Amino acid sequence: ARDISQKIRSSLYARMQSGKYIGSFAPYGYRKSSSKHGQLEWDQQAAIVVQRIFAWASAGKTPAQIACKLEKEQYCTPLEYRRLGSLLHSPMRQFHWQAGTVRKLLNNPCYMGMLVQGRTQKISFKAKQSKAVPKERWHICEQTHKAIVSQEMYTRVQRMLASRCRMHP
């Protein structure tokens, strides 16, 4: 089992290095390509919502305000969207948009066409727990798929989010 685990891990690292997406689920706004294995392509409905989220954030709205706006307009959360496959007016609205969900979307470099993978690593093939990997060992590949937002908008939103953070004493 240990040998097979090592072989699988090295195969995943090789795919990461070549710019292939290895995650189980595509990020909100994308879907896994059915024609090209390991590639992401736009999910037109969700990509429009992601663009609106970034536009609101670059206009100065906080993640909490954006979450309220998404809730008011009755967009499904990313989890609901993945389960149901629809965006608006879900009959089984179980989840509500959280500011943390919006912040996570805004901090994801995937939306500017960059893949960042290998952020965590399993402790052992026996354990389900994972540990964080230092930033220097992350696998970063640029321009692996079509970006939903421009790099300028992404960096502008990142600067705004960083300026809003509270410093703890």
BAFI-3210 file (N, C-alpha, C; in Angstrom, 3 decimals, decimal comma, padded with zeros to 6 digits):
// residues 169
n [1|2|3|4|5|6|7|8|9|10|11|12|13|14|15|16|17|18|19|20|21|22|23|24|25|26|27|28|29|30|31|32|33|34|35|36|37|38|39|40|41|42|43|44|45|46|47|48|49|50|51|52|53|54|55|56|57|58|59|60|61|62|63|64|65|66|67|68|69|70|71|72|73|74|75|76|77|78|79|80|81|82|83|84|85|86|87|88|89|90|91|92|93|94|95|96|97|98|99|100|101|102|103|104|105|106|107|108|109|110|111|112|113|114|115|116|117|118|119|120|121|122|123|124|125|126|127|128|129|130|131|132|133|134|135|136|137|138|139|140|141|142|143|144|145|146|147|148|149|150|151|152|153|154|155|156|157|158|159|160|161|162|163|164|165|166|167|168|169]
n.u [000,832|001,975|003,881|002,280|000,887|002,957|003,554|001,166|001,076|003,396|002,615|000,434|001,790|003,336|001,319|000,330|002,549|002,567|000,438|-002,148|-005,459|-006,192|-008,108|-011,105|-013,556|-014,509|-013,677|-016,125|-017,807|-016,382|-016,106|-015,173|-013,521|-015,027|-013,894|-011,090|-008,948|-008,264|-008,449|-009,895|-012,976|-015,125|-018,115|-020,884|-023,183|-022,474|-020,053|-020,765|-021,893|-019,620|-018,112|-019,764|-019,542|-016,821|-016,901|-018,575|-016,998|-014,733|-015,899|-016,068|-017,640|-018,096|-017,271|-019,394|-021,527|-021,735|-022,484|-025,033|-026,309|-026,216|-027,774|-030,209|-030,818|-031,250|-029,370|-027,953|-025,788|-022,290|-022,109|-024,813|-025,247|-023,512|-024,718|-027,396|-027,261|-028,363|-028,886|-030,600|-033,408|-033,848|-035,839|-035,361|-033,940|-031,417|-029,072|-027,238|-025,647|-022,448|-020,177|-017,590|-017,538|-017,748|-015,408|-013,527|-013,929|-013,128|-010,442|-009,334|-006,944|-007,470|-009,422|-008,213|-006,987|-004,960|-003,483|-003,234|-001,964|-001,529|-001,507|-002,037|-001,136|-001,465|-000,997|-000,307|-000,666|-002,434|-003,914|-006,609|-006,171|-004,816|-001,968|-000,777|001,100|004,220|004,366|006,363|006,542|004,246|002,438|002,384|000,852|000,617|-001,810|-003,357|-005,943|-008,938|-009,382|-011,703|-011,868|-009,972|-006,423|-005,746|-008,142|-008,359|-006,025|-006,586|-008,859|-007,694|-005,928|-007,787|-009,142|-007,032|-006,449|-008,644|-008,501|-008,378|-005,946|-004,719|-003,834]
n.v [-001,199|001,224|001,635|001,833|004,125|006,020|005,962|006,882|009,433|010,606|010,558|012,324|014,697|015,035|015,530|017,910|019,599|019,765|021,377|020,425|020,110|018,672|018,378|017,204|018,486|021,132|024,628|027,087|028,553|027,395|024,329|020,890|019,915|017,975|017,022|017,477|016,026|016,952|019,671|022,932|024,540|027,310|027,664|028,864|030,080|030,222|031,565|034,143|035,020|034,990|036,993|039,175|039,235|039,918|042,410|043,874|043,786|045,204|047,633|048,451|047,124|045,147|041,712|040,735|042,439|041,773|039,085|039,410|040,688|038,710|036,812|038,164|038,356|035,755|033,762|030,558|029,008|028,045|025,299|024,415|024,904|023,074|020,721|020,934|022,129|024,473|028,051|030,272|030,916|028,450|025,732|024,358|025,865|025,616|026,579|029,516|032,430|033,184|035,542|034,587|032,641|034,226|035,734|033,685|032,988|035,401|035,421|033,404|032,486|031,139|032,270|034,145|032,687|031,079|028,206|026,982|024,546|021,737|022,649|021,423|018,363|014,889|013,365|010,683|007,649|006,130|007,797|010,224|012,814|016,037|018,144|021,524|022,804|024,433|027,656|027,866|025,370|024,952|024,145|026,117|027,209|029,278|030,779|028,485|027,995|029,607|032,842|034,218|036,705|039,720|040,137|042,606|043,449|041,443|041,857|044,427|043,980|042,300|044,078|045,838|044,130|043,465|045,941|046,301|044,508|043,795|044,468|042,392|042,858]
n.w [000,000|000,742|-001,265|-003,579|-002,883|-002,972|-005,729|-006,850|-005,739|-006,897|-009,546|-009,496|-008,799|-011,105|-012,985|-011,920|-012,294|-015,055|-015,528|-015,377|-014,093|-011,034|-009,108|-007,386|-007,793|-009,920|-009,571|-008,536|-011,189|-013,140|-015,029|-015,295|-018,216|-020,739|-023,002|-022,947|-020,805|-017,487|-017,843|-017,381|-018,095|-018,926|-017,044|-018,122|-016,803|-014,020|-014,249|-014,940|-012,554|-010,929|-012,180|-011,612|-008,813|-008,495|-009,763|-008,039|-005,745|-006,595|-006,845|-004,286|-002,413|000,523|001,444|003,039|002,326|-000,355|-000,125|001,037|-001,086|-003,085|-001,837|-001,688|-004,398|-004,884|-005,716|-006,073|-003,703|-004,071|-003,309|-003,419|-006,125|-007,308|-006,491|-007,474|-010,010|-010,967|-010,996|-010,198|-008,074|-006,574|-005,580|-003,241|-001,248|000,834|001,859|002,800|001,542|002,701|004,137|004,277|002,264|-000,012|000,279|-000,002|-002,685|-003,861|-003,235|-004,735|-007,013|-009,318|-010,870|-012,486|-014,387|-013,419|-012,008|-008,780|-006,967|-004,706|-002,083|000,299|001,995|002,419|005,571|005,956|004,080|005,414|007,053|007,227|007,609|006,750|006,101|006,028|003,311|002,814|001,193|-000,741|-001,878|-003,316|-006,310|-009,003|-011,864|-014,607|-016,787|-017,605|-018,223|-019,497|-018,301|-015,933|-014,758|-015,232|-014,739|-013,693|-012,443|-010,520|-008,925|-008,010|-006,433|-004,524|-003,269|-002,144|-000,374|001,350|002,468|004,012|006,065|009,543|011,970|014,475|017,856]
ca.u [000,000|002,849|004,492|001,235|000,634|004,054|003,403|000,016|001,482|004,323|001,823|-000,319|002,742|003,692|000,175|000,296|003,645|002,232|-000,670|-003,439|-006,245|-006,346|-009,120|-012,320|-014,594|-014,019|-014,082|-017,372|-017,570|-015,754|-016,447|-014,127|-013,746|-015,341|-013,062|-009,675|-008,790|-007,421|-008,605|-011,091|-013,636|-016,141|-019,514|-021,386|-024,068|-021,738|-018,993|-021,382|-022,027|-018,263|-017,772|-020,530|-018,945|-015,590|-017,263|-019,069|-015,862|-013,870|-016,641|-015,952|-018,522|-017,436|-017,794|-020,701|-022,506|-021,904|-023,257|-026,429|-026,811|-026,418|-028,902|-031,405|-031,094|-031,554|-028,421|-027,546|-024,404|-021,519|-022,464|-026,131|-025,108|-022,888|-025,704|-028,609|-026,958|-029,091|-028,420|-031,614|-034,704|-033,857|-036,982|-034,894|-032,883|-031,001|-027,859|-027,212|-024,330|-021,685|-019,083|-016,401|-017,620|-017,432|-013,981|-012,786|-014,002|-012,338|-009,013|-008,922|-006,255|-007,964|-010,293|-007,427|-006,355|-003,784|-003,738|-002,388|-002,303|-000,558|-001,459|-002,058|-000,599|-001,900|000,044|000,073|-001,680|-003,387|-004,703|-007,415|-005,788|-003,872|-001,219|-000,495|002,414|004,752|004,063|007,441|006,384|003,002|002,581|001,682|000,943|-000,149|-002,500|-003,699|-007,322|-009,458|-009,660|-013,027|-011,606|-008,637|-005,423|-005,827|-009,269|-008,036|-005,068|-007,276|-009,707|-006,806|-005,457|-008,904|-009,373|-005,910|-006,541|-009,785|-008,226|-008,041|-004,745|-004,934|-002,651]
ca.v [000,000|002,394|001,785|002,328|005,501|006,842|006,025|007,757|010,792|011,125|010,769|013,564|015,809|015,218|016,180|019,295|020,330|019,983|022,326|019,728|020,277|017,336|018,403|016,418|019,369|022,384|025,813|027,746|029,352|026,503|022,901|020,072|019,707|016,589|016,620|017,505|015,584|017,806|021,076|023,621|025,424|028,158|027,304|030,191|030,651|030,535|032,528|035,473|035,370|035,285|038,317|040,167|039,291|040,700|043,790|044,495|043,953|046,290|048,875|048,823|046,361|044,167|040,365|040,591|043,133|040,970|037,902|039,857|040,975|037,416|036,191|038,896|038,009|034,327|032,896|029,391|028,986|027,089|023,921|024,152|024,875|021,801|019,660|021,073|022,521|025,674|029,226|031,145|030,453|027,039|025,433|023,758|026,728|025,133|027,247|030,962|032,962|033,677|036,439|033,742|032,012|035,279|036,041|032,559|033,155|036,573|035,132|032,262|032,937|030,364|033,119|034,910|031,730|030,494|027,057|026,838|023,230|021,180|023,479|020,508|017,037|013,914|013,012|009,307|006,980|005,528|008,820|011,118|014,189|016,704|019,245|022,612|022,752|025,793|028,318|027,638|024,048|024,883|024,031|027,252|027,251|030,418|030,699|027,100|027,993|030,940|033,596|034,832|038,128|040,146|040,182|043,939|043,467|040,545|042,506|045,555|043,412|041,817|045,253|046,349|043,195|043,572|047,208|046,219|043,564|044,352|043,917|042,007|043,195]
ca.w [000,000|000,819|-002,584|-004,477|-002,469|-003,503|-007,178|-007,119|-005,371|-007,905|-010,764|-009,284|-008,871|-012,518|-013,641|-011,435|-012,941|-016,462|-015,620|-015,384|-012,874|-010,448|-008,064|-007,589|-008,309|-010,493|-008,807|-008,945|-012,382|-014,110|-014,986|-015,892|-019,644|-021,086|-024,140|-022,580|-019,414|-016,649|-018,227|-016,906|-019,055|-018,303|-016,857|-018,475|-015,782|-012,793|-014,566|-014,895|-011,135|-010,444|-012,707|-010,838|-007,475|-008,612|-010,092|-006,807|-004,832|-007,080|-006,632|-002,883|-001,525|001,378|001,225|003,697|001,489|-001,572|000,266|001,177|-002,425|-003,741|-001,146|-002,096|-005,790|-004,811|-006,400|-005,293|-003,231|-004,870|-002,971|-004,001|-007,579|-007,669|-006,262|-008,272|-011,373|-011,379|-010,275|-009,628|-007,558|-006,220|-004,707|-001,989|-000,724|002,147|002,298|002,628|001,218|003,835|003,761|004,111|000,944|-000,987|000,440|-000,572|-004,140|-004,247|-003,024|-005,541|-008,227|-010,456|-011,692|-013,458|-015,284|-012,767|-011,143|-007,598|-006,434|-003,766|-000,862|001,438|001,725|003,411|006,531|005,676|003,264|006,346|007,752|006,412|007,937|005,858|006,702|005,098|002,667|002,700|-000,072|-001,699|-002,494|-004,073|-007,767|-009,597|-013,328|-015,105|-018,075|-017,926|-018,699|-019,785|-017,074|-015,804|-014,484|-015,656|-013,676|-013,081|-011,512|-009,415|-008,019|-007,383|-005,372|-003,467|-002,519|-001,348|000,729|002,285|003,195|004,909|007,157|010,840|012,590|015,862|018,675]
c.u [000,877|003,475|003,488|000,922|001,696|003,929|002,261|000,395|002,423|003,605|001,013|000,595|003,141|002,558|000,047|001,339|003,318|001,025|-002,042|-004,137|-006,523|-007,430|-010,342|-013,415|-013,958|-014,454|-015,374|-017,070|-016,910|-016,387|-015,291|-014,498|-014,031|-014,447|-011,575|-009,534|-007,840|-007,502|-009,896|-011,650|-014,735|-017,462|-020,236|-022,248|-023,293|-020,635|-019,533|-021,531|-020,661|-017,831|-018,500|-019,945|-017,684|-015,891|-017,749|-017,913|-014,956|-014,557|-016,658|-016,862|-017,703|-017,980|-019,161|-021,799|-022,778|-022,738|-024,731|-027,068|-027,106|-027,619|-030,219|-031,817|-031,309|-030,664|-028,107|-026,097|-023,622|-021,861|-023,816|-026,037|-024,512|-023,890|-026,864|-028,348|-027,739|-028,677|-029,508|-032,812|-034,780|-035,030|-036,556|-033,768|-032,533|-029,866|-027,954|-025,783|-023,693|-020,582|-017,799|-016,372|-017,239|-015,953|-013,116|-012,787|-013,103|-010,834|-008,482|-008,264|-006,687|-008,769|-009,528|-006,590|-005,145|-004,211|-002,726|-002,833|-001,218|-000,422|-001,465|-001,521|-001,089|-000,726|000,588|-001,006|-002,748|-004,355|-005,497|-007,011|-004,767|-003,137|-000,945|000,933|002,932|004,546|005,119|007,272|005,061|003,325|001,728|001,941|000,048|-000,709|-002,768|-005,119|-007,778|-009,874|-011,074|-012,879|-010,183|-007,700|-005,470|-006,958|-008,968|-007,090|-005,700|-008,140|-008,841|-006,284|-006,553|-009,188|-008,273|-005,994|-007,674|-009,522|-007,868|-006,797|-005,042|-003,676|-001,943]
c.v [001,264|002,685|002,353|003,786|006,442|007,019|006,967|009,204|011,386|011,368|012,063|014,778|016,093|015,915|017,629|020,137|020,646|020,900|021,679|019,963|018,895|017,271|017,564|017,253|020,641|023,545|026,408|028,686|028,547|025,128|022,146|019,810|018,238|016,098|016,547|017,161|016,524|019,282|021,636|024,459|026,189|027,428|028,639|030,829|031,105|031,557|033,953|035,939|035,738|036,669|039,417|040,335|040,143|042,162|044,526|044,749|045,086|047,637|049,280|048,076|045,359|042,777|040,140|041,267|042,348|039,726|038,258|040,088|039,674|036,688|036,834|038,541|036,505|033,461|031,723|029,545|028,004|025,625|023,542|024,029|023,548|020,658|019,716|021,417|023,717|026,844|029,992|030,377|028,955|026,756|024,897|024,579|026,313|025,961|028,741|031,387|033,519|034,595|035,643|033,045|033,009|035,615|034,936|032,636|034,295|036,328|034,002|032,734|032,180|031,250|034,028|033,971|031,023|029,307|027,041|025,546|022,764|022,008|022,631|019,155|016,099|013,529|011,616|008,696|006,332|006,549|009,665|012,572|014,721|017,782|020,279|022,474|024,184|026,352|028,054|026,312|023,891|024,765|025,126|027,240|028,384|030,137|029,262|026,983|029,440|031,629|034,161|036,329|038,466|040,188|041,523|043,993|042,606|041,223|043,709|045,067|042,915|042,968|045,796|045,436|043,308|044,864|047,185|045,346|044,315|043,687|043,612|042,298|041,988]
c.w [000,000|-000,561|-003,588|-004,162|-003,036|-005,015|-007,564|-006,846|-006,422|-009,229|-010,654|-009,373|-010,321|-013,272|-013,197|-012,158|-014,393|-016,637|-015,718|-014,057|-012,307|-009,380|-008,404|-008,237|-008,838|-009,611|-009,375|-010,109|-013,486|-014,020|-015,633|-017,345|-019,914|-022,221|-023,786|-021,100|-018,664|-017,004|-017,645|-018,040|-018,334|-018,159|-016,996|-017,388|-014,553|-013,047|-014,523|-013,451|-010,560|-010,923|-011,941|-009,438|-007,506|-008,930|-008,844|-005,846|-005,293|-006,958|-005,159|-001,926|-000,712|001,064|001,876|002,880|000,212|-001,272|000,417|-000,184|-003,185|-003,149|-001,592|-003,523|-005,976|-005,697|-005,485|-004,855|-004,101|-004,583|-003,565|-005,517|-008,041|-007,512|-007,240|-009,734|-011,866|-010,503|-009,543|-009,093|-007,318|-005,283|-003,341|-001,379|000,705|002,721|002,026|002,334|002,481|003,323|003,521|002,754|-000,132|-000,931|-000,180|-002,099|-004,599|-004,115|-003,898|-006,838|-009,479|-011,409|-012,640|-014,331|-014,719|-011,902|-010,008|-006,927|-005,470|-002,507|000,395|001,000|002,815|004,298|006,232|004,794|004,143|006,928|006,763|006,624|006,940|006,621|005,620|004,575|002,577|001,283|-001,146|-002,447|-003,246|-005,566|-008,406|-011,101|-013,817|-016,486|-018,506|-018,470|-018,898|-018,488|-017,101|-015,548|-014,906|-014,454|-012,958|-012,054|-010,296|-008,425|-007,324|-006,215|-004,222|-002,614|-001,621|-000,160|001,781|003,097|004,216|006,127|008,447|011,372|014,045|016,664|019,218]
res [a|r|d|i|s|q|k|i|r|s|s|l|y|a|r|m|q|s|g|k|y|i|g|s|f|a|p|y|g|y|r|k|s|s|s|k|h|g|q|l|e|w|d|q|q|a|a|i|v|v|q|r|i|f|a|w|a|s|a|g|k|t|p|a|q|i|a|c|k|l|e|k|e|q|y|c|t|p|l|e|y|r|r|l|g|s|l|l|h|s|p|m|r|q|f|h|w|q|a|g|t|v|r|k|l|l|n|n|p|c|y|m|g|m|l|v|q|g|r|t|q|k|i|s|f|k|a|k|q|s|k|a|v|p|k|e|r|w|h|i|c|e|q|t|h|k|a|i|v|s|q|e|m|y|t|r|v|q|r|m|l|a|s|r|c|r|m|h|p]
***
